[in-house]
Amino acid sequence: MKLQELAEKLGCRLEGDPGIEIRGVAGIDHATRGQVTFLANRRYAPQLKRTRASAVLVEGRDARARGWI
């Protein structure tokens, strides 16, 4: 599934390449290319810089302002 399709199904705002192919989901530490992960707790925000996921679901509009992404 393309990232654009996933964003539409979830009603998410998409930043980045909408054509990325997403094949699965994994935790922030275990995600690899082609997978989506999520930030469930803000204390894990520093791990966003190390994740290998192709996409990250983040709640709120201030993720970039806080330097998380």
mmCIF file of the N, C-alpha and C atoms, coordinates in Angstrom:
data_MODEL
# 
_entry.id   MODEL 
# 
loop_
_atom_site.group_PDB 
_atom_site.id 
_atom_site.type_symbol 
_atom_site.label_atom_id 
_atom_site.label_alt_id 
_atom_site.label_comp_id 
_atom_site.label_asym_id 
_atom_site.label_entity_id 
_atom_site.label_seq_id 
_atom_site.pdbx_PDB_ins_code 
_atom_site.Cartn_x 
_atom_site.Cartn_y 
_atom_site.Cartn_z 
_atom_site.occupancy 
_atom_site.B_iso_or_equiv 
_atom_site.pdbx_formal_charge 
_atom_site.auth_seq_id 
_atom_site.auth_comp_id 
_atom_site.auth_asym_id 
_atom_site.auth_atom_id 
_atom_site.pdbx_PDB_model_num 
ATOM 1   N N  . MET A 1 1  ? 0.846  -1.167 0.000  1.00 0.00 ? 1  MET A N  1 
ATOM 2   C CA . MET A 1 1  ? 0.000  0.000  0.000  1.00 0.00 ? 1  MET A CA 1 
ATOM 3   C C  . MET A 1 1  ? 0.898  1.237  0.000  1.00 0.00 ? 1  MET A C  1 
ATOM 4   N N  . LYS A 1 2  ? 0.537  2.211  -0.756 1.00 0.00 ? 2  LYS A N  1 
ATOM 5   C CA . LYS A 1 2  ? 1.282  3.470  -0.792 1.00 0.00 ? 2  LYS A CA 1 
ATOM 6   C C  . LYS A 1 2  ? 0.979  4.283  0.470  1.00 0.00 ? 2  LYS A C  1 
ATOM 7   N N  . LEU A 1 3  ? 1.948  5.063  0.896  1.00 0.00 ? 3  LEU A N  1 
ATOM 8   C CA . LEU A 1 3  ? 1.789  5.889  2.090  1.00 0.00 ? 3  LEU A CA 1 
ATOM 9   C C  . LEU A 1 3  ? 0.595  6.827  1.951  1.00 0.00 ? 3  LEU A C  1 
ATOM 10  N N  . GLN A 1 4  ? 0.364  7.351  0.765  1.00 0.00 ? 4  GLN A N  1 
ATOM 11  C CA . GLN A 1 4  ? -0.775 8.233  0.518  1.00 0.00 ? 4  GLN A CA 1 
ATOM 12  C C  . GLN A 1 4  ? -2.089 7.519  0.832  1.00 0.00 ? 4  GLN A C  1 
ATOM 13  N N  . GLU A 1 5  ? -2.210 6.272  0.404  1.00 0.00 ? 5  GLU A N  1 
ATOM 14  C CA . GLU A 1 5  ? -3.421 5.493  0.663  1.00 0.00 ? 5  GLU A CA 1 
ATOM 15  C C  . GLU A 1 5  ? -3.622 5.291  2.165  1.00 0.00 ? 5  GLU A C  1 
ATOM 16  N N  . LEU A 1 6  ? -2.550 4.973  2.859  1.00 0.00 ? 6  LEU A N  1 
ATOM 17  C CA . LEU A 1 6  ? -2.629 4.764  4.302  1.00 0.00 ? 6  LEU A CA 1 
ATOM 18  C C  . LEU A 1 6  ? -3.060 6.044  5.010  1.00 0.00 ? 6  LEU A C  1 
ATOM 19  N N  . ALA A 1 7  ? -2.477 7.156  4.626  1.00 0.00 ? 7  ALA A N  1 
ATOM 20  C CA . ALA A 1 7  ? -2.833 8.444  5.226  1.00 0.00 ? 7  ALA A CA 1 
ATOM 21  C C  . ALA A 1 7  ? -4.303 8.767  4.995  1.00 0.00 ? 7  ALA A C  1 
ATOM 22  N N  . GLU A 1 8  ? -4.790 8.496  3.801  1.00 0.00 ? 8  GLU A N  1 
ATOM 23  C CA . GLU A 1 8  ? -6.200 8.747  3.496  1.00 0.00 ? 8  GLU A CA 1 
ATOM 24  C C  . GLU A 1 8  ? -7.113 7.859  4.338  1.00 0.00 ? 8  GLU A C  1 
ATOM 25  N N  . LYS A 1 9  ? -6.776 6.588  4.463  1.00 0.00 ? 9  LYS A N  1 
ATOM 26  C CA . LYS A 1 9  ? -7.599 5.657  5.247  1.00 0.00 ? 9  LYS A CA 1 
ATOM 27  C C  . LYS A 1 9  ? -7.634 6.038  6.722  1.00 0.00 ? 9  LYS A C  1 
ATOM 28  N N  . LEU A 1 10 ? -6.508 6.560  7.220  1.00 0.00 ? 10 LEU A N  1 
ATOM 29  C CA . LEU A 1 10 ? -6.428 6.928  8.628  1.00 0.00 ? 10 LEU A CA 1 
ATOM 30  C C  . LEU A 1 10 ? -6.853 8.372  8.894  1.00 0.00 ? 10 LEU A C  1 
ATOM 31  N N  . GLY A 1 11 ? -7.062 9.135  7.834  1.00 0.00 ? 11 GLY A N  1 
ATOM 32  C CA . GLY A 1 11 ? -7.423 10.541 7.990  1.00 0.00 ? 11 GLY A CA 1 
ATOM 33  C C  . GLY A 1 11 ? -6.272 11.372 8.529  1.00 0.00 ? 11 GLY A C  1 
ATOM 34  N N  . CYS A 1 12 ? -5.063 11.031 8.117  1.00 0.00 ? 12 CYS A N  1 
ATOM 35  C CA . CYS A 1 12 ? -3.854 11.710 8.599  1.00 0.00 ? 12 CYS A CA 1 
ATOM 36  C C  . CYS A 1 12 ? -3.375 12.752 7.599  1.00 0.00 ? 12 CYS A C  1 
ATOM 37  N N  . ARG A 1 13 ? -2.720 13.761 8.117  1.00 0.00 ? 13 ARG A N  1 
ATOM 38  C CA . ARG A 1 13 ? -2.024 14.718 7.265  1.00 0.00 ? 13 ARG A CA 1 
ATOM 39  C C  . ARG A 1 13 ? -0.685 14.090 6.911  1.00 0.00 ? 13 ARG A C  1 
ATOM 40  N N  . LEU A 1 14 ? -0.320 14.130 5.671  1.00 0.00 ? 14 LEU A N  1 
ATOM 41  C CA . LEU A 1 14 ? 0.909  13.495 5.199  1.00 0.00 ? 14 LEU A CA 1 
ATOM 42  C C  . LEU A 1 14 ? 1.962  14.539 4.895  1.00 0.00 ? 14 LEU A C  1 
ATOM 43  N N  . GLU A 1 15 ? 3.152  14.322 5.441  1.00 0.00 ? 15 GLU A N  1 
ATOM 44  C CA . GLU A 1 15 ? 4.320  15.133 5.094  1.00 0.00 ? 15 GLU A CA 1 
ATOM 45  C C  . GLU A 1 15 ? 5.352  14.177 4.539  1.00 0.00 ? 15 GLU A C  1 
ATOM 46  N N  . GLY A 1 16 ? 5.835  14.447 3.354  1.00 0.00 ? 16 GLY A N  1 
ATOM 47  C CA . GLY A 1 16 ? 6.837  13.577 2.756  1.00 0.00 ? 16 GLY A CA 1 
ATOM 48  C C  . GLY A 1 16 ? 6.340  12.944 1.477  1.00 0.00 ? 16 GLY A C  1 
ATOM 49  N N  . ASP A 1 17 ? 7.014  11.907 1.073  1.00 0.00 ? 17 ASP A N  1 
ATOM 50  C CA . ASP A 1 17 ? 6.767  11.227 -0.198 1.00 0.00 ? 17 ASP A CA 1 
ATOM 51  C C  . ASP A 1 17 ? 5.523  10.344 -0.120 1.00 0.00 ? 17 ASP A C  1 
ATOM 52  N N  . PRO A 1 18 ? 4.462  10.697 -0.816 1.00 0.00 ? 18 PRO A N  1 
ATOM 53  C CA . PRO A 1 18 ? 3.232  9.901  -0.768 1.00 0.00 ? 18 PRO A CA 1 
ATOM 54  C C  . PRO A 1 18 ? 3.346  8.564  -1.495 1.00 0.00 ? 18 PRO A C  1 
ATOM 55  N N  . GLY A 1 19 ? 4.384  8.394  -2.303 1.00 0.00 ? 19 GLY A N  1 
ATOM 56  C CA . GLY A 1 19 ? 4.536  7.181  -3.093 1.00 0.00 ? 19 GLY A CA 1 
ATOM 57  C C  . GLY A 1 19 ? 5.312  6.059  -2.414 1.00 0.00 ? 19 GLY A C  1 
ATOM 58  N N  . ILE A 1 20 ? 5.751  6.281  -1.194 1.00 0.00 ? 20 ILE A N  1 
ATOM 59  C CA . ILE A 1 20 ? 6.498  5.239  -0.477 1.00 0.00 ? 20 ILE A CA 1 
ATOM 60  C C  . ILE A 1 20 ? 5.606  4.019  -0.284 1.00 0.00 ? 20 ILE A C  1 
ATOM 61  N N  . GLU A 1 21 ? 6.161  2.853  -0.564 1.00 0.00 ? 21 GLU A N  1 
ATOM 62  C CA . GLU A 1 21 ? 5.431  1.592  -0.399 1.00 0.00 ? 21 GLU A CA 1 
ATOM 63  C C  . GLU A 1 21 ? 5.549  1.134  1.056  1.00 0.00 ? 21 GLU A C  1 
ATOM 64  N N  . ILE A 1 22 ? 4.408  0.922  1.695  1.00 0.00 ? 22 ILE A N  1 
ATOM 65  C CA . ILE A 1 22 ? 4.352  0.446  3.073  1.00 0.00 ? 22 ILE A CA 1 
ATOM 66  C C  . ILE A 1 22 ? 3.891  -1.006 3.054  1.00 0.00 ? 22 ILE A C  1 
ATOM 67  N N  . ARG A 1 23 ? 4.708  -1.876 3.659  1.00 0.00 ? 23 ARG A N  1 
ATOM 68  C CA . ARG A 1 23 ? 4.412  -3.313 3.673  1.00 0.00 ? 23 ARG A CA 1 
ATOM 69  C C  . ARG A 1 23 ? 4.063  -3.850 5.049  1.00 0.00 ? 23 ARG A C  1 
ATOM 70  N N  . GLY A 1 24 ? 4.249  -3.037 6.076  1.00 0.00 ? 24 GLY A N  1 
ATOM 71  C CA . GLY A 1 24 ? 3.956  -3.535 7.412  1.00 0.00 ? 24 GLY A CA 1 
ATOM 72  C C  . GLY A 1 24 ? 4.116  -2.461 8.463  1.00 0.00 ? 24 GLY A C  1 
ATOM 73  N N  . VAL A 1 25 ? 3.942  -2.877 9.700  1.00 0.00 ? 25 VAL A N  1 
ATOM 74  C CA . VAL A 1 25 ? 4.060  -1.986 10.850 1.00 0.00 ? 25 VAL A CA 1 
ATOM 75  C C  . VAL A 1 25 ? 4.945  -2.659 11.894 1.00 0.00 ? 25 VAL A C  1 
ATOM 76  N N  . ALA A 1 26 ? 5.717  -1.857 12.625 1.00 0.00 ? 26 ALA A N  1 
ATOM 77  C CA . ALA A 1 26 ? 6.592  -2.398 13.672 1.00 0.00 ? 26 ALA A CA 1 
ATOM 78  C C  . ALA A 1 26 ? 6.838  -1.322 14.715 1.00 0.00 ? 26 ALA A C  1 
ATOM 79  N N  . GLY A 1 27 ? 7.311  -1.747 15.861 1.00 0.00 ? 27 GLY A N  1 
ATOM 80  C CA . GLY A 1 27 ? 7.668  -0.818 16.923 1.00 0.00 ? 27 GLY A CA 1 
ATOM 81  C C  . GLY A 1 27 ? 8.810  0.085  16.501 1.00 0.00 ? 27 GLY A C  1 
ATOM 82  N N  . ILE A 1 28 ? 8.931  1.186  17.166 1.00 0.00 ? 28 ILE A N  1 
ATOM 83  C CA . ILE A 1 28 ? 9.897  2.211  16.786 1.00 0.00 ? 28 ILE A CA 1 
ATOM 84  C C  . ILE A 1 28 ? 11.341 1.686  16.719 1.00 0.00 ? 28 ILE A C  1 
ATOM 85  N N  . ASP A 1 29 ? 11.705 0.774  17.610 1.00 0.00 ? 29 ASP A N  1 
ATOM 86  C CA . ASP A 1 29 ? 13.069 0.227  17.620 1.00 0.00 ? 29 ASP A CA 1 
ATOM 87  C C  . ASP A 1 29 ? 13.289 -0.884 16.602 1.00 0.00 ? 29 ASP A C  1 
ATOM 88  N N  . HIS A 1 30 ? 12.227 -1.504 16.141 1.00 0.00 ? 30 HIS A N  1 
ATOM 89  C CA . HIS A 1 30 ? 12.348 -2.673 15.271 1.00 0.00 ? 30 HIS A CA 1 
ATOM 90  C C  . HIS A 1 30 ? 11.942 -2.420 13.820 1.00 0.00 ? 30 HIS A C  1 
ATOM 91  N N  . ALA A 1 31 ? 11.362 -1.272 13.547 1.00 0.00 ? 31 ALA A N  1 
ATOM 92  C CA . ALA A 1 31 ? 10.881 -0.967 12.202 1.00 0.00 ? 31 ALA A CA 1 
ATOM 93  C C  . ALA A 1 31 ? 12.036 -0.841 11.214 1.00 0.00 ? 31 ALA A C  1 
ATOM 94  N N  . THR A 1 32 ? 11.793 -1.270 9.992  1.00 0.00 ? 32 THR A N  1 
ATOM 95  C CA . THR A 1 32 ? 12.778 -1.179 8.924  1.00 0.00 ? 32 THR A CA 1 
ATOM 96  C C  . THR A 1 32 ? 12.129 -0.515 7.711  1.00 0.00 ? 32 THR A C  1 
ATOM 97  N N  . ARG A 1 33 ? 12.903 -0.387 6.656  1.00 0.00 ? 33 ARG A N  1 
ATOM 98  C CA . ARG A 1 33 ? 12.418 0.213  5.418  1.00 0.00 ? 33 ARG A CA 1 
ATOM 99  C C  . ARG A 1 33 ? 11.160 -0.518 4.948  1.00 0.00 ? 33 ARG A C  1 
ATOM 100 N N  . GLY A 1 34 ? 10.157 0.256  4.538  1.00 0.00 ? 34 GLY A N  1 
ATOM 101 C CA . GLY A 1 34 ? 8.904  -0.318 4.070  1.00 0.00 ? 34 GLY A CA 1 
ATOM 102 C C  . GLY A 1 34 ? 7.886  -0.507 5.177  1.00 0.00 ? 34 GLY A C  1 
ATOM 103 N N  . GLN A 1 35 ? 8.260  -0.145 6.396  1.00 0.00 ? 35 GLN A N  1 
ATOM 104 C CA . GLN A 1 35 ? 7.332  -0.275 7.512  1.00 0.00 ? 35 GLN A CA 1 
ATOM 105 C C  . GLN A 1 35 ? 6.986  1.097  8.073  1.00 0.00 ? 35 GLN A C  1 
ATOM 106 N N  . VAL A 1 36 ? 5.837  1.150  8.709  1.00 0.00 ? 36 VAL A N  1 
ATOM 107 C CA . VAL A 1 36 ? 5.414  2.352  9.408  1.00 0.00 ? 36 VAL A CA 1 
ATOM 108 C C  . VAL A 1 36 ? 5.503  2.053  10.900 1.00 0.00 ? 36 VAL A C  1 
ATOM 109 N N  . THR A 1 37 ? 5.859  3.066  11.673 1.00 0.00 ? 37 THR A N  1 
ATOM 110 C CA . THR A 1 37 ? 5.872  2.952  13.126 1.00 0.00 ? 37 THR A CA 1 
ATOM 111 C C  . THR A 1 37 ? 5.089  4.124  13.691 1.00 0.00 ? 37 THR A C  1 
ATOM 112 N N  . PHE A 1 38 ? 5.071  4.248  14.994 1.00 0.00 ? 38 PHE A N  1 
ATOM 113 C CA . PHE A 1 38 ? 4.261  5.288  15.627 1.00 0.00 ? 38 PHE A CA 1 
ATOM 114 C C  . PHE A 1 38 ? 4.938  5.764  16.903 1.00 0.00 ? 38 PHE A C  1 
ATOM 115 N N  . LEU A 1 39 ? 4.597  6.962  17.293 1.00 0.00 ? 39 LEU A N  1 
ATOM 116 C CA . LEU A 1 39 ? 5.072  7.505  18.558 1.00 0.00 ? 39 LEU A CA 1 
ATOM 117 C C  . LEU A 1 39 ? 3.888  7.472  19.513 1.00 0.00 ? 39 LEU A C  1 
ATOM 118 N N  . ALA A 1 40 ? 3.883  6.507  20.423 1.00 0.00 ? 40 ALA A N  1 
ATOM 119 C CA . ALA A 1 40 ? 2.773  6.334  21.351 1.00 0.00 ? 40 ALA A CA 1 
ATOM 120 C C  . ALA A 1 40 ? 2.972  7.126  22.644 1.00 0.00 ? 40 ALA A C  1 
ATOM 121 N N  . ASN A 1 41 ? 4.214  7.428  22.967 1.00 0.00 ? 41 ASN A N  1 
ATOM 122 C CA . ASN A 1 41 ? 4.522  8.127  24.203 1.00 0.00 ? 41 ASN A CA 1 
ATOM 123 C C  . ASN A 1 41 ? 5.643  9.117  23.908 1.00 0.00 ? 41 ASN A C  1 
ATOM 124 N N  . ARG A 1 42 ? 5.454  10.348 24.277 1.00 0.00 ? 42 ARG A N  1 
ATOM 125 C CA . ARG A 1 42 ? 6.424  11.397 23.946 1.00 0.00 ? 42 ARG A CA 1 
ATOM 126 C C  . ARG A 1 42 ? 7.817  11.144 24.505 1.00 0.00 ? 42 ARG A C  1 
ATOM 127 N N  . ARG A 1 43 ? 7.924  10.354 25.535 1.00 0.00 ? 43 ARG A N  1 
ATOM 128 C CA . ARG A 1 43 ? 9.254  10.105 26.089 1.00 0.00 ? 43 ARG A CA 1 
ATOM 129 C C  . ARG A 1 43 ? 10.135 9.297  25.127 1.00 0.00 ? 43 ARG A C  1 
ATOM 130 N N  . TYR A 1 44 ? 9.501  8.668  24.125 1.00 0.00 ? 44 TYR A N  1 
ATOM 131 C CA . TYR A 1 44 ? 10.256 7.917  23.123 1.00 0.00 ? 44 TYR A CA 1 
ATOM 132 C C  . TYR A 1 44 ? 10.618 8.768  21.903 1.00 0.00 ? 44 TYR A C  1 
ATOM 133 N N  . ALA A 1 45 ? 10.286 10.030 21.937 1.00 0.00 ? 45 ALA A N  1 
ATOM 134 C CA . ALA A 1 45 ? 10.555 10.927 20.804 1.00 0.00 ? 45 ALA A CA 1 
ATOM 135 C C  . ALA A 1 45 ? 12.019 10.917 20.361 1.00 0.00 ? 45 ALA A C  1 
ATOM 136 N N  . PRO A 1 46 ? 13.000 10.852 21.267 1.00 0.00 ? 46 PRO A N  1 
ATOM 137 C CA . PRO A 1 46 ? 14.395 10.817 20.804 1.00 0.00 ? 46 PRO A CA 1 
ATOM 138 C C  . PRO A 1 46 ? 14.697 9.620  19.890 1.00 0.00 ? 46 PRO A C  1 
ATOM 139 N N  . GLN A 1 47 ? 13.943 8.544  20.009 1.00 0.00 ? 47 GLN A N  1 
ATOM 140 C CA . GLN A 1 47 ? 14.168 7.364  19.175 1.00 0.00 ? 47 GLN A CA 1 
ATOM 141 C C  . GLN A 1 47 ? 13.734 7.584  17.724 1.00 0.00 ? 47 GLN A C  1 
ATOM 142 N N  . LEU A 1 48 ? 12.949 8.614  17.476 1.00 0.00 ? 48 LEU A N  1 
ATOM 143 C CA . LEU A 1 48 ? 12.518 8.899  16.105 1.00 0.00 ? 48 LEU A CA 1 
ATOM 144 C C  . LEU A 1 48 ? 13.708 9.176  15.198 1.00 0.00 ? 48 LEU A C  1 
ATOM 145 N N  . LYS A 1 49 ? 14.750 9.757  15.745 1.00 0.00 ? 49 LYS A N  1 
ATOM 146 C CA . LYS A 1 49 ? 15.924 10.081 14.933 1.00 0.00 ? 49 LYS A CA 1 
ATOM 147 C C  . LYS A 1 49 ? 16.704 8.828  14.541 1.00 0.00 ? 49 LYS A C  1 
ATOM 148 N N  . ARG A 1 50 ? 16.482 7.719  15.247 1.00 0.00 ? 50 ARG A N  1 
ATOM 149 C CA . ARG A 1 50 ? 17.223 6.481  14.970 1.00 0.00 ? 50 ARG A CA 1 
ATOM 150 C C  . ARG A 1 50 ? 16.397 5.421  14.246 1.00 0.00 ? 50 ARG A C  1 
ATOM 151 N N  . THR A 1 51 ? 15.081 5.589  14.201 1.00 0.00 ? 51 THR A N  1 
ATOM 152 C CA . THR A 1 51 ? 14.259 4.555  13.583 1.00 0.00 ? 51 THR A CA 1 
ATOM 153 C C  . THR A 1 51 ? 14.568 4.417  12.095 1.00 0.00 ? 51 THR A C  1 
ATOM 154 N N  . ARG A 1 52 ? 14.445 3.204  11.595 1.00 0.00 ? 52 ARG A N  1 
ATOM 155 C CA . ARG A 1 52 ? 14.680 2.943  10.173 1.00 0.00 ? 52 ARG A CA 1 
ATOM 156 C C  . ARG A 1 52 ? 13.356 2.820  9.414  1.00 0.00 ? 52 ARG A C  1 
ATOM 157 N N  . ALA A 1 53 ? 12.248 3.124  10.080 1.00 0.00 ? 53 ALA A N  1 
ATOM 158 C CA . ALA A 1 53 ? 10.923 3.061  9.455  1.00 0.00 ? 53 ALA A CA 1 
ATOM 159 C C  . ALA A 1 53 ? 10.838 4.036  8.288  1.00 0.00 ? 53 ALA A C  1 
ATOM 160 N N  . SER A 1 54 ? 10.016 3.689  7.310  1.00 0.00 ? 54 SER A N  1 
ATOM 161 C CA . SER A 1 54 ? 9.797  4.580  6.175  1.00 0.00 ? 54 SER A CA 1 
ATOM 162 C C  . SER A 1 54 ? 8.845  5.716  6.515  1.00 0.00 ? 54 SER A C  1 
ATOM 163 N N  . ALA A 1 55 ? 8.016  5.514  7.534  1.00 0.00 ? 55 ALA A N  1 
ATOM 164 C CA . ALA A 1 55 ? 7.052  6.533  7.939  1.00 0.00 ? 55 ALA A CA 1 
ATOM 165 C C  . ALA A 1 55 ? 6.759  6.380  9.427  1.00 0.00 ? 55 ALA A C  1 
ATOM 166 N N  . VAL A 1 56 ? 6.370  7.489  10.037 1.00 0.00 ? 56 VAL A N  1 
ATOM 167 C CA . VAL A 1 56 ? 6.049  7.501  11.462 1.00 0.00 ? 56 VAL A CA 1 
ATOM 168 C C  . VAL A 1 56 ? 4.732  8.233  11.660 1.00 0.00 ? 56 VAL A C  1 
ATOM 169 N N  . LEU A 1 57 ? 3.827  7.612  12.413 1.00 0.00 ? 57 LEU A N  1 
ATOM 170 C CA . LEU A 1 57 ? 2.582  8.268  12.794 1.00 0.00 ? 57 LEU A CA 1 
ATOM 171 C C  . LEU A 1 57 ? 2.833  9.005  14.101 1.00 0.00 ? 57 LEU A C  1 
ATOM 172 N N  . VAL A 1 58 ? 2.571  10.321 14.091 1.00 0.00 ? 58 VAL A N  1 
ATOM 173 C CA . VAL A 1 58 ? 2.809  11.161 15.259 1.00 0.00 ? 58 VAL A CA 1 
ATOM 174 C C  . VAL A 1 58 ? 1.553  11.976 15.520 1.00 0.00 ? 58 VAL A C  1 
ATOM 175 N N  . GLU A 1 59 ? 1.094  11.969 16.748 1.00 0.00 ? 59 GLU A N  1 
ATOM 176 C CA . GLU A 1 59 ? -0.079 12.753 17.110 1.00 0.00 ? 59 GLU A CA 1 
ATOM 177 C C  . GLU A 1 59 ? 0.313  14.208 17.302 1.00 0.00 ? 59 GLU A C  1 
ATOM 178 N N  . GLY A 1 60 ? -0.518 15.087 16.833 1.00 0.00 ? 60 GLY A N  1 
ATOM 179 C CA . GLY A 1 60 ? -0.309 16.510 17.055 1.00 0.00 ? 60 GLY A CA 1 
ATOM 180 C C  . GLY A 1 60 ? 0.460  17.180 15.932 1.00 0.00 ? 60 GLY A C  1 
ATOM 181 N N  . ARG A 1 61 ? 0.278  18.462 15.844 1.00 0.00 ? 61 ARG A N  1 
ATOM 182 C CA . ARG A 1 61 ? 0.911  19.241 14.788 1.00 0.00 ? 61 ARG A CA 1 
ATOM 183 C C  . ARG A 1 61 ? 2.264  19.808 15.189 1.00 0.00 ? 61 ARG A C  1 
ATOM 184 N N  . ASP A 1 62 ? 2.634  19.657 16.436 1.00 0.00 ? 62 ASP A N  1 
ATOM 185 C CA . ASP A 1 62 ? 3.852  20.304 16.900 1.00 0.00 ? 62 ASP A CA 1 
ATOM 186 C C  . ASP A 1 62 ? 5.070  19.389 16.903 1.00 0.00 ? 62 ASP A C  1 
ATOM 187 N N  . ALA A 1 63 ? 4.990  18.228 16.285 1.00 0.00 ? 63 ALA A N  1 
ATOM 188 C CA . ALA A 1 63 ? 6.111  17.282 16.281 1.00 0.00 ? 63 ALA A CA 1 
ATOM 189 C C  . ALA A 1 63 ? 7.358  17.889 15.632 1.00 0.00 ? 63 ALA A C  1 
ATOM 190 N N  . ARG A 1 64 ? 7.197  18.580 14.533 1.00 0.00 ? 64 ARG A N  1 
ATOM 191 C CA . ARG A 1 64 ? 8.350  19.196 13.861 1.00 0.00 ? 64 ARG A CA 1 
ATOM 192 C C  . ARG A 1 64 ? 8.884  20.364 14.689 1.00 0.00 ? 64 ARG A C  1 
ATOM 193 N N  . ALA A 1 65 ? 8.006  21.162 15.251 1.00 0.00 ? 65 ALA A N  1 
ATOM 194 C CA . ALA A 1 65 ? 8.430  22.317 16.058 1.00 0.00 ? 65 ALA A CA 1 
ATOM 195 C C  . ALA A 1 65 ? 9.229  21.872 17.281 1.00 0.00 ? 65 ALA A C  1 
ATOM 196 N N  . ARG A 1 66 ? 8.899  20.714 17.819 1.00 0.00 ? 66 ARG A N  1 
ATOM 197 C CA . ARG A 1 66 ? 9.611  20.192 18.985 1.00 0.00 ? 66 ARG A CA 1 
ATOM 198 C C  . ARG A 1 66 ? 10.918 19.505 18.589 1.00 0.00 ? 66 ARG A C  1 
ATOM 199 N N  . GLY A 1 67 ? 11.167 19.381 17.290 1.00 0.00 ? 67 GLY A N  1 
ATOM 200 C CA . GLY A 1 67 ? 12.392 18.760 16.812 1.00 0.00 ? 67 GLY A CA 1 
ATOM 201 C C  . GLY A 1 67 ? 12.353 17.246 16.811 1.00 0.00 ? 67 GLY A C  1 
ATOM 202 N N  . TRP A 1 68 ? 11.156 16.655 16.918 1.00 0.00 ? 68 TRP A N  1 
ATOM 203 C CA . TRP A 1 68 ? 11.030 15.200 16.927 1.00 0.00 ? 68 TRP A CA 1 
ATOM 204 C C  . TRP A 1 68 ? 11.246 14.609 15.547 1.00 0.00 ? 68 TRP A C  1 
ATOM 205 N N  . ILE A 1 69 ? 10.848 15.341 14.519 1.00 0.00 ? 69 ILE A N  1 
ATOM 206 C CA . ILE A 1 69 ? 10.985 14.851 13.150 1.00 0.00 ? 69 ILE A CA 1 
ATOM 207 C C  . ILE A 1 69 ? 11.682 15.890 12.300 1.00 0.00 ? 69 ILE A C  1 
# 
